[in-house]
Amino acid sequence: MSNTIHWRPLTPSDLPAVEAIAAIVHPGFPEDAAVFAERQSLYPDGTRLLELDGVPAGYVLSHPWHFKQLPALNALLGAVPEPADTYYIHDLALLNKARGTGAAARIVGEIQRHARGHGFANMSLVAVNDSLPFWHKHGFRALSPSVLSPELLAKLASYEAAARFMVKTF
C-alpha cells in the first residue's frame, strides 16, 4: 500500500498520464487527447492529478457549466460558459491501486469547497461504471428521468444505459 497520496494541479506535461489512466479506467468511454488538453487549459483550477508515491494514479477534470446540460462525450467545449450555473465534474478516475486509499473522498471534498467558494449553488455529474453508490455517499442524488429533457436523456444514453445525472445542492 502506498504511503504518500498527493493531489496536485494537473499540467500539460501530465496529459499523457491522464490519457493512459483513462484508457485503463474508462475503456468504454474513450476521449481524444484534445479533450483532456482543452479541459486543462480552459479551467486549470478544476483539474488535478493524483500521485501515489510520486507516480500518477488518478485524475479529476471539472469546470463550471450549464445545469441540466451535458457536454457530449468526447467533445470539445470551446469555452467555459459565462454565466455558468453548476459546477460540473467531467471525470474522476483512479487506478485500482489508488482505490480504498481515501484519495477519491479527499478530492471530492476539495472540489466541493472550490465550487462553494466560487458561488455555485450546486454541482452535477454523470455517474457511470457503477459509481452511483460512491457519489450518493458524497451527497449527490440522481435526478428522475422524468425531470430531464429529451436532449439530456439522449446524451446520458450515449454514455451507457445505466448512466445517471446526479446533483448535489449546497
Order of alpha helices (4+ residues) and beta strands (2+ residues): beta-alpha-alpha-beta-beta-beta-alpha-beta-alpha-beta-alpha-beta
